Structure formats: structure tokens, C-alpha cells
Amino acid sequence: MKKPSEWKVHALVLGMVIIAELIGQKKFQVGPGQAILLPMLYALVMGLFMGPKYLKLVTMEEMKLATPFISISVMLLMAKYGTTIGPSVPLLLKSGAALILQELGNLGTIFFAFPVALMLGFKREIIGAVHSIARESSLAVVADIYGLEGPEGRGVMGVYICGTLFGAIFFGIMAGIFGSLNIFHPYALAMACGVGSASMMAASSGSLSAMFPEMANEIQAFASASNLLTGADGVYASLFLALPITEWLYRKFAREDKSQTQTKLAATKEVR
């Protein structure tokens, strides 16, 4: 059997990045909303087709070889978030309660998604998948606590990939729909755009700006500030609220061998 090559993996990744960046951002209208396609989406799609099922440019052994590099990349991502969070603390303290407390609304993903995931038969993948909308900060926290090779890591990575593929389109459409209902103030909707994802924020705030052009600057300002704060306090919300709540719900309602759960919890405490 031919030995897998690290250089081949690195070369393919570099090629995908160059092609994706050359394509750049693409915007289009979908109903009342606006969708934005970012280079990360193109890279993911290219990676899907390079596997042994389609183009066969990458073997299964090379895919396994590339797995540990995800954790290395997330370590760099965690360091980047550390440099973002620290300088943002004074801004967090000065900001209004609405911007800061809106992060608690992201905990709603737990109570909406947990019962569905449980009914579908997921095990500990639930913890990584439903504790947040699984953007970069959540991915980094789960990788640091559980690792990406375990079920929690698979859960958060699955939702992360789905969010990258469909999130911007979904948020762009939803912002247009809620903006047209005239129930919420455009500023409130703008704050809701900041879920910790640049692509989702850009798509949803772009839809709102198109609907309320006279408030476009204010909408962009509120959305950007909300996104920045979510990226900062979202780490703490995931670490101290979302993951413990999801762990508790899983222990209470999931049908799993208790000895397996206790072993997993002990391993998690050792990592912490």
C-alpha cells in the first residue's frame, strides 16, 4: 500500500485556498433576503469532491493523516480569539445591557435542538452539536475541552460545516422575512444578526440594510458590534453556561450506559 503523503495534503489545501480566494465573495437575492457565499464555502465543496468517493484525489489514509491538523488549526484559532477577547473587555463593560445579554439568546439552540437530536438517536455528539450554533469560538472551546476526534468534536464539526454551507443563505432569508413582518425594530433585528459568524452577520445585516436603506449605517454598526461581542463573550457563555447545561440535560435524558457517561466526565475533568 502506498504511504500517504503530507506534502500532497498540504499542496491540495493550498490549491483549494488559492482557488477559493480567487473566486471571492458572491452575493445574490433569495426571496426577501440576501445570501452571501464566502471562500470557505468553496473550499469545503472542493474538499468534499476530492475524497475517494468522487475525484479520488485523496485516499482514506490521507484523509486520516489530515485529521490531526484540524486540532492544530483550532489551537491557532483559539490564540486568535484570546487576542480578540482581551482588548474587548473594556468595550464589553461599557456596552449596553441589550448588546451583552443578547448572547443569552444563543442558549435557545440548546432547548430547541436537544429534543430533536435526542429523538434522532444521537449520543454524546449532541453536546457538541446543540450547545451553540457552532461557529469558530464554539469549535475552539469544544476542541480544547473534548478534542475533535471524539463524539463531541464530531457533533460540533458537523454543525459547523452545515452552518458554513447553508448558514449565510438561511440567515439572509430569515432577516428579510422578520424585517418584512414589522414586529421588531430594525435595530433589534440588527443586534440579532451578530451570532458570532461574519458570513451570517453580513448576509442578514445586508438584507436588513436593503429593506431599510435610511438606517443602513446604524444597522451595520449594531450588527458589527453585536457580532464582536458575541465572538468575545460567546467563549465564556459556551464554557460556563452552554456546555454545562447540555451536559446536565444529556445525563438526565439520554439513554446511555451510566458508566460510560461517568468515564467520559472524568476524562473531561482531567482535560480541564
Helices and strands as residue ranges (DSSP letters): H 6-23, E 26-30, E 33-37, H 39-49, H 60-94, H 97-101, G 102-107, H 108-119, H 125-130, H 136-145, H 151-162, I 163-167, H 168-181, H 186-192, H 198-211, G 213-215, H 216-237, I 238-242, H 243-253, H 258-271
